[in-house]
């Protein structure tokens, strides 16, 4: 049996479904000309589906540190070509940046003792994950704060025809803001925001945004989470 509940408001029509297997989803039909003053005649259909993000299932990041008096040996397992390794200061200044040149395991020695006293962190940016290991330097002594290691799962955005797929794992329930922009012509330099949504208190986030097939153009989706912003563009 399929249970359907229709809720009408001035701005939005919400359709709630519950299938026999207990799977639930909601379809939001949002009229752009009711939300924004300057807009094209179009609708954005948002299908918010609850489920699990299988793309994160096989993520097993690891970072090993072997320290002696002068140097720190950094070993990273299962890295890929093109991923970024950074050393940053507490205020976010990039002190070291390297693009991983070879897929596999990575090892390199760093002399961190010459850094000024203060707090720093290694940051490994993978495809779907950012791994952060903080350390501090005091009087030429390096101390790694392994118990404060942080793993940030990045929003994953893909597209297929007129649909945009967004997924994110947020184990600490950090909010995710999703913004969608539209540009009708390639010659135009300005985008129009057509939709925004803030998702809170959700560990597993999955959204499908179905754009009107009759309104081709360039769409930009901006996701904001964990104090970071990500942007991707799609054209259909």
C-alpha positions in Angstrom: 0.0 0.0 0.0 1.1 3.6 -0.7 0.0 6.3 1.6 0.0 9.8 0.2 -0.7 13.1 2.0 -0.8 16.4 0.1 -0.2 19.7 1.9 -0.7 23.0 0.1 0.7 26.4 1.2 1.2 29.6 -0.6 4.8 28.8 -1.6 5.0 25.1 -1.7 3.1 21.9 -2.4 4.4 18.9 -0.4 3.6 15.3 -1.2 4.4 12.8 1.5 4.7 9.1 0.6 5.2 5.9 2.6 5.8 2.7 0.7 5.0 -0.9 1.8 8.7 -1.4 2.7 8.6 1.5 5.1 10.7 3.8 2.9 9.6 7.4 3.0 10.2 10.3 0.8 8.8 13.8 0.2 8.6 15.7 -3.0 8.6 19.5 -2.8 7.4 21.5 -5.8 8.7 25.0 -5.3 7.6 27.8 -7.6 10.4 30.1 -8.2 8.3 33.1 -9.2 6.7 32.9 -5.7 10.1 32.9 -3.9 12.1 35.5 -5.9 11.2 38.8 -7.6 13.4 38.3 -10.7 13.1 34.9 -12.1 12.2 32.8 -15.1 9.0 30.8 -15.3 10.1 27.5 -14.0 9.7 25.0 -11.2 12.3 23.2 -9.2 11.2 19.8 -8.1 13.1 18.6 -5.0 12.9 14.9 -4.1 14.2 14.4 -0.6 14.8 10.7 -0.1 15.8 9.1 3.1 18.4 6.2 2.9 22.0 5.4 3.4 25.0 6.7 1.5 26.7 3.6 0.1 29.5 5.7 -1.3 31.0 6.2 2.2 31.0 2.5 3.1 34.5 1.7 2.0 36.3 4.8 3.3 39.1 3.7 5.6 41.5 6.6 5.8 44.6 6.2 7.9 47.5 8.4 8.8 50.6 7.1 10.7 53.2 9.2 12.4 56.7 8.1 13.3 58.4 10.8 15.3 62.0 11.2 16.3 64.0 14.2 17.6 64.2 16.2 14.4 61.8 14.8 11.9 58.3 13.4 11.5 57.6 10.6 9.1 54.2 10.9 7.7 52.7 7.7 6.1 49.3 7.8 4.3 47.5 4.6 3.2 45.6 4.3 0.0 46.0 7.8 -1.4 45.2 8.7 -5.0 47.0 10.9 -7.6 45.7 14.4 -7.4 44.7 14.4 -3.7 46.1 17.3 -1.7 48.3 17.3 1.4 48.5 20.6 3.3 50.1 21.9 6.5 48.1 24.9 7.9 48.5 27.2 10.8 45.7 27.6 13.3 44.3 30.6 11.4 44.2 28.6 8.1 47.3 30.0 6.4 48.8 27.3 4.1 52.4 26.6 4.9 52.9 23.6 2.7 50.9 22.2 -0.2 51.6 19.1 -2.2 49.5 17.3 -4.8 49.9 13.5 -4.4 51.7 12.3 -7.6 51.2 8.6 -7.2 48.3 6.3 -6.3 49.0 3.9 -3.4 50.9 4.5 -0.1 52.7 7.8 0.7 55.6 8.4 3.0 57.6 11.6 3.6 59.7 13.1 6.3 59.0 16.6 7.6 61.1 18.7 9.9 58.5 20.6 11.9 60.8 21.7 14.7 61.7 24.9 13.0 58.1 26.2 13.0 57.4 29.1 15.4 55.6 28.1 18.6 51.9 27.6 17.9 49.2 25.3 16.7 49.1 23.6 13.3 47.6 20.7 11.5 48.1 18.3 8.6 45.2 18.2 6.2 44.7 15.5 3.7 41.9 16.3 1.2 40.6 13.1 -0.5 37.7 12.7 -2.9 35.0 12.5 -0.3 36.9 13.1 3.0 39.1 15.6 4.6 41.3 14.2 7.3 42.8 16.7 9.9 45.5 15.9 12.5 46.4 18.8 14.7 49.8 19.3 16.3 51.6 22.1 18.2 55.2 23.3 18.3 56.8 24.5 21.5 60.5 25.3 21.9 61.4 23.1 18.8 59.3 20.2 20.2 56.5 18.8 18.2 53.5 17.3 19.9 50.7 15.6 17.9 47.2 15.7 19.3 46.0 12.4 17.9 43.0 12.3 20.1 41.7 15.5 18.4 42.0 14.1 14.9 39.0 15.1 12.8 37.4 13.5 9.7 35.1 15.7 7.7 33.0 14.1 5.0 32.6 16.3 2.0 29.3 16.8 0.3 29.2 14.7 -2.8 27.4 16.3 -5.8 26.8 14.5 -9.1 24.4 15.1 -12.0 22.5 13.0 -14.5 20.6 14.8 -17.2 18.4 17.3 -15.4 18.9 15.8 -11.9 21.4 16.9 -9.3 22.3 14.4 -6.6 23.6 15.6 -3.2 24.8 13.4 -0.4 26.7 13.9 2.8 27.5 12.0 6.0 27.5 14.3 9.1 28.2 12.1 12.1 28.3 15.2 14.4 25.0 16.5 13.0 26.6 19.6 11.5 24.2 21.5 9.2 24.4 21.5 5.5 23.3 24.4 3.4 22.5 23.8 -0.3 22.1 26.7 -2.8 21.2 26.3 -6.4 21.9 29.0 -9.0 20.8 29.4 -12.6 22.4 31.1 -15.6 20.5 31.1 -18.8 23.3 32.1 -21.2 26.9 31.1 -21.4 27.7 34.7 -22.2 26.2 35.9 -18.9 28.5 36.4 -15.9 25.8 36.5 -13.3 23.8 33.6 -11.7 20.4 33.9 -10.2 19.7 32.0 -6.9 16.6 29.8 -7.5 16.7 27.6 -4.4 18.2 27.3 -0.9 17.8 24.8 1.8 19.4 24.2 5.2 19.4 20.7 6.6 20.0 20.2 10.3 20.3 17.4 12.8 20.7 14.7 10.2 23.5 12.2 10.1 22.8 10.8 6.6 21.8 13.4 4.0 20.5 12.5 0.5 18.8 14.9 -1.8 17.7 14.7 -5.5 17.0 18.0 -7.3 15.1 17.5 -10.5 15.3 20.6 -12.7 12.7 21.5 -15.3 13.7 19.9 -18.6 12.2 22.8 -20.5 14.7 25.3 -19.0 18.2 24.4 -20.2 21.2 26.4 -19.1 24.0 26.4 -16.6 23.3 25.5 -13.0 25.6 26.0 -10.1 25.2 24.2 -6.8 27.0 25.5 -3.7 27.1 23.4 -0.6 28.3 24.8 2.8 29.2 22.6 5.8 31.8 22.4 8.6 32.9 26.0 7.9 33.8 25.2 4.3 32.1 25.9 1.0 32.1 23.8 -2.2 30.9 24.8 -5.7 30.2 22.8 -8.9 28.5 23.8 -12.1 26.4 21.6 -14.5 24.9 22.3 -17.9 22.1 20.5 -19.7 
